[in-house]
Amino acid sequence: MAHDAQVVARPGRGPAVPVAARDRERLTRHARQAAQRARRLRTAVLASITVDLPPGADPLAIVAAGREPGEPWTVYEQRDRDGRSICGLGAVVALEASGPGRFRELAVRWAALAAEAVADLGGGVEGEGPVALGGFAFTDDGPTTHAWEGFSAASLHVPRLALAARGGRVRATISALVAPDDDPRAAAERALARVDRLGAATPLPMLDPDPVRRARPASALPPAHYEEAVARAVERIRAGRMEKIVLAREVLVRGSTGWRPPEAAAALGVMREAYDGCCVLAVGRGPRTFLAATPELLVRREGHRLATLALAGTTRRSSDPAVESHLAETLLRSTKDREEHAIVVRRILRRLERVALWSTAAPAPQVVQAASAQHLATPIRAQLAEPRSVIELAGLLHPTPAVGGFPEDVALPMIPALEGMDRGWYAGPVGWTDAAGDGELCVALRSALLEPEQVRCFAGVGVVADSDPAAELAETEIKLQALLPLLSG
Ligand SMILES: C=C(O[C@@H]1C=C(C(=O)O)C=C[C@H]1O)C(=O)O
């Protein structure tokens, strides 16, 4: 799988997304039909076509090379799951919302748009056809600081060009939005012209192997502030006010004059090669890009089937296999970590009771390796009583106590004051949904925000009655090792 990307990364091999004459005509026909529908419904209607790309084409490389300044883009990849990748470029529709109803609002608006879309029948690659890609901030009301400009509380884009890959097959969906008084031919031509501007496929950029200017990471707040926050949280837990709260910290990466953060695409190229078992994702809005290599699946829906993962309890990794498995054994035996983990499993199962005919979790957690950390993990599956959209299901589960706390009504309001930072999209759900409401969202952990002149990295830990502030600070350092070294070179 790891070799596929390099195959297409040969320059000068023709257009990245070739569109044959008959496909162009079909998009115009779909746009004409969409215009009729739009006039009848008095609202804009989506028109799209889906075409094959040469086998092995690399969606991430195509999107990264073709992006024009400020154009929104999304990447969602898990290479070790049969080479799955879903990427989007541009936005023909931007669905945005905020407040406690944000998940449902976007689910309803997307379902209405998708139901009327004039599109090709599916060709069998998951995520092809009309899709909405994007994500959600950690809190219902969204980011509060300038750093997250462009990232709203809830944001799903229908890309101009969506690419879906699986097992070497790659499908490209080109979309136009046709308003009641639009000229359908012009709408189709605009869409095709954008895809034609992509030019030839080019390789992913490389991280500079020997940067002249280096950057230094520095905690946004003194580490002692974090330890004090953990100590205060432990007091409240021991006083019986709550069982668990997740507290995070932020590390800023800045360099001397002239230093610029590495290119997002170069970092993503390394992340997807190096981090098996993680979902590698990126959401670009304006000049900023939010990146993650996360081990935490929030929800996957395929028809009536739902999958999620309880992930909590952490130890470090080791290059010595004997030490690595010893650390895993110790984690499995740790009462503190097992309890921290059990809180997450219980809460997920309780939430699923509202929508599932049945749900099932493994009786005991297993240990999984993810980038710089090892975690306790319990896969959970459920059968839905009725097929709620994956976006609504994400709203039902988010935030789990793996990133929030328990009980929520006590823990969640304490987080901003104890942390003293704006989480933005850190620990929020990011992913995709198709026209049927199937799709997948991960929790954006091991994440960073690339700003024009600096990088912000985030890491948090679950605090319980037995937490030790120094040990929790050390655990944030383990998690930060996933992205910090890559983004500060
Ligand atoms: C909060 C983070 O990770 C979460 C917290 C964990 C823990 O407390 O052990 C483990 C995995 C994640 O659910 C993070 O990576 O920032």
The ligand as a MOL file (V3000), in Angstrom:
LIG
                    3D

  0  0  0     0  0            999 V3000
M  V30 BEGIN CTAB
M  V30 COUNTS 16 16 0 0 0
M  V30 BEGIN ATOM
M  V30 1 C -6.9310 13.6580 24.9360 0
M  V30 2 C -6.0880 12.9290 24.2090 0
M  V30 3 O -6.1270 11.5690 24.1550 0
M  V30 4 C -7.1820 10.8620 24.7470 0
M  V30 5 C -6.8870 10.5400 26.1440 0
M  V30 6 C -6.2800 9.3560 26.4910 0
M  V30 7 C -5.8910 9.0940 27.9270 0
M  V30 8 O -6.2040 9.9150 28.7830 0
M  V30 9 O -5.2600 8.0700 28.1960 0
M  V30 10 C -6.0220 8.3720 25.5300 0
M  V30 11 C -6.4730 8.5310 24.2630 0
M  V30 12 C -7.3850 9.6210 23.9250 0
M  V30 13 O -8.6930 9.2190 24.0990 0
M  V30 14 C -5.0360 13.5550 23.3590 0
M  V30 15 O -4.3340 12.8290 22.6670 0
M  V30 16 O -4.9310 14.7820 23.3560 0
M  V30 END ATOM
M  V30 BEGIN BOND
M  V30 1 2 1 2
M  V30 2 1 2 3
M  V30 3 1 2 14
M  V30 4 1 3 4
M  V30 5 1 4 5
M  V30 6 1 4 12
M  V30 7 2 5 6
M  V30 8 1 6 7
M  V30 9 1 6 10
M  V30 10 2 7 8
M  V30 11 1 7 9
M  V30 12 2 10 11
M  V30 13 1 11 12
M  V30 14 1 12 13
M  V30 15 2 14 15
M  V30 16 1 14 16
M  V30 END BOND
M  V30 END CTAB
M  END
